[in-house]
């Protein structure tokens, strides 16, 4: 069995599933795991660990880094458009 390692920590299940979809679209297997113990009756989403096979860690880090960089660029452009008259 391939050892799974953490590539990211998501604030909630929705964010974790979005990261998982990005990884899977690039052909990188991933799993989610709750990052903290939670009371069984709690209704809030708990932070999630996003895990990938150890052999895919570098590729996953590179991919997620590129995605985050692209998002920052889009946000910067959006902000600039709002500030320009």
C-alpha positions in Angstrom: 0.0 0.0 0.0 1.3 3.5 -0.9 1.9 5.8 2.0 -0.3 8.9 2.0 1.1 12.2 3.0 -0.5 15.6 3.6 -0.2 18.1 0.8 -2.7 20.7 2.1 -5.0 21.6 5.0 -8.5 22.8 4.0 -10.7 24.9 6.3 -13.7 22.7 5.6 -15.1 19.9 3.6 -16.1 22.1 0.6 -12.6 23.5 0.2 -11.1 20.1 0.6 -13.3 18.7 -2.1 -12.3 21.5 -4.4 -8.6 20.8 -3.9 -9.3 17.1 -4.4 -11.1 17.8 -7.7 -8.1 19.9 -8.9 -5.7 17.1 -8.0 -7.9 14.4 -9.6 -8.2 16.4 -12.8 -4.4 16.3 -13.1 -4.4 12.5 -12.5 -3.2 12.7 -8.9 -5.0 10.4 -6.5 -6.1 12.0 -3.2 -7.9 11.3 0.0 -9.5 13.5 2.7 -9.1 13.0 6.4 -10.5 15.1 9.3 -7.7 17.2 10.8 -9.2 17.5 14.3 -11.3 15.4 16.5 -14.8 16.6 16.6 -17.7 16.0 18.9 -20.1 13.4 17.3 -23.0 15.8 17.4 -21.2 18.9 16.1 -22.7 20.3 12.9 -19.9 22.5 11.7 -17.4 21.4 9.0 -14.1 20.4 10.5 -10.7 21.2 8.9 -9.6 18.5 6.4 -6.2 17.1 5.5 -5.8 16.6 1.8 -3.6 13.5 1.4 -1.7 12.3 -1.7 0.6 9.3 -2.4 4.1 10.1 -1.2 5.4 9.6 -4.8 3.0 12.3 -6.0 3.7 14.9 -3.3 6.1 17.1 -5.3 3.7 17.1 -8.4 0.7 17.9 -6.1 2.6 20.8 -4.4 3.6 22.2 -7.7 0.1 22.0 -9.1 -1.6 23.5 -6.1 1.1 26.3 -5.9 0.4 27.2 -9.6 -3.4 27.2 -9.0 -3.0 29.5 -5.9 -0.7 31.8 -7.9 -3.2 32.0 -10.7 -6.0 32.8 -8.2 -3.9 35.6 -6.6 -3.3 37.1 -10.1 -7.1 37.1 -10.8 -7.9 38.7 -7.5 -5.3 41.4 -8.0 -6.6 42.1 -11.5 -10.2 42.2 -10.2 -9.2 44.6 -7.4 -7.3 46.8 -9.8 -10.3 47.0 -12.2 -12.5 48.1 -9.2 -10.0 50.8 -8.2 -9.5 52.2 -11.7 -12.2 54.8 -12.6 
